[in-house]
Amino acid sequence: MKRVYVFLLFFLVVNSVGCSSHRRDSVTSGAALSPLKEARIFQKDQFAKGGNILIVPFSAGENVSASDDLDHVALMIVRGIADVLGSEQKPFKVLVRQDAQEADIVIKGRILQMDLKKNLKKPWAQRVRKLTLEIEGSVLAVEPEEILAKFSQIKKSKSRADSLESMGYVMGTEIGQFLLSNAR
């Protein structure tokens, strides 16, 4: 009987030490805006002029299935871009769908990866959620038709406070900041 108690005590000590050594970090909550993974401007002069901008909701990439969740994330990306660009009066004016024919610049993109994985391997351990969101996009001029800029971003998080929608919004604000910083 003593062996059972010793074994249980040993097990609890080892388990508590192992659990307390895990590092907790969050990518999006409370962190400063990080630069985009890749961002290039091709036509700086034309881009700096600004103009009416139309943001098309991001579509599903190759390995991502179209779903309601994807639509929510895509709209949060658009909202993040629009919030940043809408807060500034110049050089961009964000258009709504009804005014699409007046657009000088169009932002299009794809969601390349959208994963929510839950680690349920050990029922006694803390459950870990791993979120991954990866996007790429282009900023296109309408007349003449040419690519003004390209960007891509990937975010990963293990925080329970994060969601794919909140990560999408943060990515949208980063894209908006990138556009504003290069249009001045």
N, C-alpha and C positions, 0 to 999 in steps of 0.2 A: 504494500500500500504506500510505503514511503517513496518508492521509486516513481509511482504515478504522480505524487505531489511534486517531487523534484523535477520530473519531466515537464509537468504543466507550468511550474514556476520558470524553468529554463525557457520554455516555449514563449511565455508571455514577455519575458525580458528581451529575448531576441526579436520578437515581433514588434515590440514598442520601440526599440532602438532603430529597427529598419524603417518603420513608418515615419519616425520623426526626422529622418535624414533626407526625405524627399524635398526637392526644391520646388517652390511654387512661383511661377512667373506668368505674367499675362502680357500679351502682345498689344491688345487694343485698349483695355480699360485703364484710364488714367495716364497712359503713355503719351508722350509728345508725338506729333505727326512725324512719321518716318518718310524719307524720300521714296519715290517709286523705285521698284527694282530696276526697271529700264525705262528711260524717257529720252526721246530724241526729237529735236525740232529740225525740220528740213527747210522750211521757208520762213525764216525769222521775220523778214520785212513784212510779208503779207499777214503773218500771224499777229504781229504787233499792231496792225491796223484795227483788229477786233471786228466787231460787227454783230449781227444777229446770229445767235447760236441755237441750234436744235440738238437736243440730246435724245438719241434713240435708245430705248431700253435694251440692255445687253441681252444677247441671245445665247442659247446653249451651244457649247463647243462640241468637239467630237465625242468625248467620252462622258458627257453630261446629258442626262435625260431631261427633257422639258417637263416641268411640273409646276404646281402652285408655289412650292418653296423657291424654285428658281425665279419665278416671276416676282416674288416678294423681295428676294435679294437684288434682282436687277432693278427694281423700282427704288430700293434704298440707295443703290449706287447713283442712280439718276438724281435722287433727292439730295444726296451729299454734294454732287457737282453743282446742282442748281442753287443750293443754299449758299455755297461759297461765291459763285459767280453772281448771284442775285443780290448779295450784300454790297457788292461794289457797283457803282453806277457806270463806270467805264472800264474797260473798252468793250465788254460783251453785254449783250441784252439777251436773256434767256427767253426763247419762244415756247409757246404751248402748241399742241398738235394742230389747232385750227389755223395757226399762222405759219405753218411749215413751209409754204411757198415763198415766204420772205427771207428764208435762211440764207446767210452768207457762208456759214460754217456748220458742219454736222459732226457730231461725235457718235461713233459706232463702236461697239465692242462685243466680246464674247466672254462667257464664263467658261474657263478651261477645266477647272476642278472645283467641286463643291462637295466636301466630305464631312460627315459627322459620324465619328466612330466612338463607340462606348466600349470601354475595357471592362468586361465582366468575368475575367479569368479566375480571380480569387474572390469568392463571395465575402470573406471576412475583411478584405482590403477596401480602401476608399475607391469608389468608382471614378474612373477618369474619363473625361470626354476630350476627344481630340478633334478640333475644328480646323479645316483647311479650306481656303478660298483663294483661287487664282484666276486672274483676268488678264485680258489684253485688249487693246483698242487703238483706234486711229482718229485723228482729227482731220477732217477732209474739207477742202474748199469746194464750194458749189460751182462758181464761175471764176476761172477755168477749173475744171475737175483735176485736182491734184492733192496729194497727201501733204499736209502741213506738219503733222507730228504723229508719233507713235509712242505708246506707253504700255507697260505691263507691270503687274504687281502680284505678289503672293503673300498671304498672311496665314500664320498658324497660331493656334491658341489652345491652352489646356485649362483655361479659366472657366469656372462654372458661371461666371457673370456674363460672359460673352455669348453671342449667338451669331449665326451666319448673317442675319440681317444687320446687326450692329457692326460687324466686320465690314459688310458691304457699304454701309454709310461712311465709315472711317475711310475706306478706299476711295469713295466718291469725293470726300473732302480733300484727300491728298491729290487727286486728279485736278480738282478745282484750283488748289493752291499752285500746282505745277503750271496750269494754264495762265493764271494771273501773274505769276512770277516771270514768265517768259513773254508776256504781252506788254511789258513796260519797257 
